[in-house]
């Protein structure tokens, strides 16, 4: 009895994106290298999905400010070379002409030596900056069974978001076959099964290796092309009648729940990046990081465990509805609805509310941070206010999005607060955290005690019962 032929698969991760819409978080690093969820980098999701799918020959194409990304890959993603497995970071090398990568398709074209050397039957191409879980082996199985030369992974999205994605329209007679691929149209027909939704490209593709190589050569010779996988290569296969679609809702992940099994988020903007963090911290999260049956791997910090201790005047240090990474110290401050990365310090009576703090952010005594993203190494002076006044934030050079999220870049200087700014932060120090307010809503005697604790927290940095700051505190 002969064994069926096992398809050989090479995975290519496109990690050369500049990420302008994520500025200033991408001012000093590539978009896939942006920290996420306290302990991870964005690229860890793509690589974890590939490794969990048992695809262990992976190349990562990098270009824009890739040093920290390359270092993360080399320190974290070490597979057994004895068994022929690898995750290799490959920079732009000008192998074809004197230009750098001109687009995602051109990146692969300039790196065709990788495909020739690996000699795979199938090439899986994925983006490096989305948050999701996916078993690519199920997509590859459908691709092989369908006979298509190219297959695009698709996620269902509300119809009003069609102008934000590459839109996949399918053949009415064969819903697994793509009839049209349109980049960010103003409108598109709804699905037959659900007219309120459409199929959006996830930026994940499966190709027959020989067909992909041929398509890349054709694209390289054209003048009317942007050398883009979604904008040029997939439409090429659609025009040949050789492109199929894989519906992400069919993907079955071990340990997933109905709430998070089809979760997929493009974190290409500050607002979506922030929202993706907020998705993680609810008691029943929209995306569950704690699924041990399909783990998300990353480099493990050598920092000590997180610690929550009392500060001055025995102020309580606590975190509610939050994620805190190794090395975090909350010393008499209150953290609520936030994500704190490695080695963050939160000082006495300070407040961190609905925010994302990256590695080694230091929050001084009595400072208040609300709806903000602080990149690594930012030091917030005592009594400072961030995210409480958009005009004040802009005047200090901080970015503020239209939705009101304040963003500080890596190591950005926060000036010493003025008297007016200290008064602004002081007015927020006696506020009872939302989670505590909800828990004590029906217990007046407990609420009175909680209010008293809030007063003690404020008084520890010189704020009186009316929320005014005493000058002697500083």
C-alpha positions, -999 to +999 in steps of 0.1 A: +000+000+000+015+034-010+011+064+012-006+095-002+018+123-013+023+149+014+024+183-001+055+203+008+047+237+020+068+269+023+053+298+042+062+334+034+054+362+059+052+397+044+067+419+071+081+448+051+052+472+057+060+508+067+028+513+088+023+550+083-012+549+098+003+535+131+026+565+135+042+573+159+043+537+171+061+529+138+085+559+139+113+536+151+102+501+141+085+481+114+047+477+118+049+439+124+074+446+152+050+468+172+044+455+207+010+441+214-010+428+244+017+433+270+041+406+260+039+400+222+048+416+189+022+417+161+042+392+140+039+366+167+003+360+157+011+351+121+041+330+131+022+312+159-006+303+135+018+289+110+038+268+136+006+256+152-006+245+117+027+224+115+042+245+088+078+248+100+097+262+070+090+299+072+107+330+057+099+365+068+105+393+042+115+425+059+124+460+048+113+490+067+133+498+100+135+461+106+163+459+133+140+453+163+119+429+143+149+409+131+162+408+166+129+395+179+127+368+153+163+357+159+159+356+197+124+341+198+117+319+167+144+293+169+132+260+154+151+227+151+174+229+121+183+193+127+148+185+114+150+210+085+128+236+103+134+273+103+121+308+107+144+330+086+143+368+085+152+379+049+158+416+042+155+433+009+187+425-011+182+441-045+186+407-062+167+420-092+179+454-103+187+483-080+153+489-065+141+479-030+108+461-027+082+479-048+052+461-033+042+428-017+043+409-050+077+424-059+090+414-025+084+378-033+096+382-069+129+396-056+131+366-033+123+338-057+155+322-048+138+312-015+111+293-034+136+277-058+158+266-029+129+251-008+112+236-039+077+234-023+045+222-039+025+249-021+033+284-010+014+300+019+016+338+019+004+357+050+005+392+064+023+400+096+001+426+113-033+411+120-046+396+153-064+363+149-061+325+152-062+303+121-053+268+111-037+272+077-037+234+071-075+235+067-072+262+041-044+243+022-066+211+023-095+230+006-071+246-019-057+212-030-091+196-032-106+225-052-080+223-080-076+261-078-041+276-084-047+304-059-070+306-028-077+337-008-088+336+029-119+357+035-135+371+066-171+383+068-175+420+074-205+444+076-215+458+043-208+494+052-171+486+056-166+475+020-145+506+012-119+496+037-110+461+023-102+441-007-137+427-016-142+392-029-173+385-050-180+348-057-196+329-086-233+323-079-230+288-094-198+280-074-195+300-042-159+287-036-147+304-068-139+341-070-156+360-098-142+394-090-117+409-066-122+446-061-099+468-040-119+490-016-150+497-037-176+522-027-202+494-026-206+457-032-234+431-032-242+414+001-237+376+005-266+354-005-266+338+029-264+372+047-271+403+026-257+425+054-222+411+050-195+407+024-163+387+021-132+408+028-097+396+020-076+387+051-043+391+032-036+354+035-031+333+003-024+298-007-008+291-042+005+263-062+042+271-062+047+269-100+016+290-107+028+317-082+062+319-098+047+323-133+023+350-121+052+369-104+072+369-137+042+381-156+036+409-131+073+419-131+071+425-169+040+447-168+041+485-166+005+489-154+010+473-120+016+483-084+033+449-078+008+441-050-005+407-040-040+417-035-042+444-061-024+426-090-016+390-084-050+378-072-069+397-100-045+379-124-056+345-112-093+357-111-090+367-148-077+332-155-106+316-137-082+299-113-089+317-080-108+302-051-120+316-017-117+301+017-144+313+042-127+319+075-159+310+094-152+274+084-119+274+102-120+253+134-094+261+161-090+237+191-100+254+224-118+283+207-153+295+216-182+308+196-173+342+209-137+343+196-134+316+169-139+340+140-121+369+156-099+388+131-087+424+134-066+445+112-047+467+136-034+491+109-046+523+126-042+537+161-079+534+167-081+497+157-048+490+176-064+505+207-097+487+202-079+454+198-063+458+232-097+466+248-110+434+232-086+415+254-095+426+289-132+419+295-140+389+318-151+370+288-128+385+262-137+389+225-103+375+217-090+349+242-052+350+247-055+322+272-063+294+248-036+269+256-046+245+229-036+270+202-009+291+220+005+324+208+042+322+212+066+350+220+099+358+237+096+353+274+108+382+295+134+377+322+116+402+344+103+391+378+066+385+385+042+415+386+038+431+421+009+451+436+019+468+468+009+497+491+024+531+485+027+562+507+002+564+535-008+528+528-025+537+495-037+506+478-019+494+446-043+474+424-053+466+389-089+459+378-101+445+344-065+447+331-036+427+317-002+432+334+030+416+322+061+405+341+080+431+359+051+455+365+050+472+399+018+490+409+029+508+441-001+525+456-017+534+423-049+522+405-050+506+371-083+499+354-093+487+320-057+488+307-028+467+293+006+471+309+037+457+293+069+445+309+085+465+337+059+493+339+059+512+372+028+529+385+034+552+415+014+563+446-021+575+440-017+576+402-044+565+379-041+545+346-075+542+330-084+526+297-049+528+284-020+508+268+015+512+284+045+496+267+077+484+283+094+504+310+068+533+312+071+550+345+040+568+359+049+593+387+029+599+419-005+614+414-004+614+376-035+605+357-035+587+323-068+581+304-075+566+270-039+568+259-011+547+243+024+553+257+052+537+239+082+523+257+105+543+280+081+572+285+084+588+319+053+606+332+061+632+359+043+634+392+010+652+389+009+651+351-024+646+331-024+627+298-056+620+279-078+644+300-075+675+278-070+670+240-058+706+235-033+703+263-020+671+248-016+685+214+002+716+227+028+693+243+034+676+209+013+644+216-007+629+189-045+628+195-068+609+172-102+620+161-117+596+185-097+611+214-069+586+219-036+603+230-004+586+217+032+592+229+061+579+209+090+559+222+108+578+249+088+610+242+095+637+268+066+647+290+071+682+304+068+690+341+031+698+347+019+734+352-003+743+382-034+741+359-024+706+348-018+694+384-053+707+393-067+687+363-051+655+375-060+662+411-097+665+402-096+629+389-078+612+418-108+608+441-129+591+414-139+555+424-130+529+397-159+518+376-155+481+386-156+490+423-185+514+418-205+486+401-196+460+428-208+483+456-238+498+439-263+480+462-242+482+494-242+518+507-221+510+538-194+495+516-196+524+492-190+548+520-158+529+529-147+528+493-152+566+490-130+570+521-103+548+506-104+571+475-099+601+497-069+585+513-054+577+479-058+614+469-046+627+502-013+608+499-002+632+472-017+663+488-052+664+474-079+675+498-115+663+501-126+688+475-102+675+449-078+704+453-040+699+454-020+713+483+011+732+472+031+716+500+027+682+482+053+693+456 
